[in-house]
């Protein structure tokens, strides 16, 4: 996975409302994030699978970050 794709993914996570990240179940959250990333860059099958696996491994971190944000954070 390229560094620019990683930056884009984590920027997306930071810019997404905490309530959105916390309200979706694991599978739906992963699919939602994948769709958001694909809107900004074309991913081939292998890149999509790598990103899917990466997201699965980082779900706890994503949810922890969302929970630690102030309630007013968009």
N, C-alpha and C positions, 0 to 999 in steps of 0.2 A: 504494500500500500504506500502510495506516495506521501511525502510530507505535506504537500498542499492539500491532498484529500483529507488527511488527518486534521489539519488546521480548519478546513471547511466544516468537517463533521463536528468538531468540538465548539466551533463558533456557533453552529446551528443549535447545538444542545444548550449553550449559554444563552442564546437569544430566544429560546422557546420558553413559554410560560411554564413555571413549575407545576401548575395545576394540570397542564397537558401531559407533561412527562410522568406525573404521578397517577393520573387517572386511567391510563391505558395499561392493559395487561401486557406481559412480556412480549408475546408474539405480535400483538398489534403495535406496540411501541417500536419494535424493530422494523416492522413493515412501514410504519409511518416515517421513521427516520430515513430508511432506504429510499422511499418515494421523494422525500424532500431533497436528498442529496442528488438523486437522478434528475431532478428538475434543473439543477445547476451544472451538471456534467454528465456526459455519457459514460456509462459503465458497461463493460462487457460481462459475460457470464462469470468468468473467473474472478473479476474484480468485485462483482456483486456478492459472490460466495465468501470472499475474503472479508469484505465489509460486514456481511451477516455474521460470520463467526466472531469477528472483532467485537461487534455490538453485543453479542451474547456473552462474551467474556467480560464486558464492561457494564452490564446492566446494573449491578449493585452500586458501582461508582456513579453512574448516571443518576440513579434514584437518590443516593446519598447527597450528591451535589444539589439536586432539586430541593430536597428537604431542608438543606442548610441555608437556602436563600431566604432573605426577608420576604414576608408575605406580599409586600408591595412590588417586588421585582417582577417585571413583565415576562 
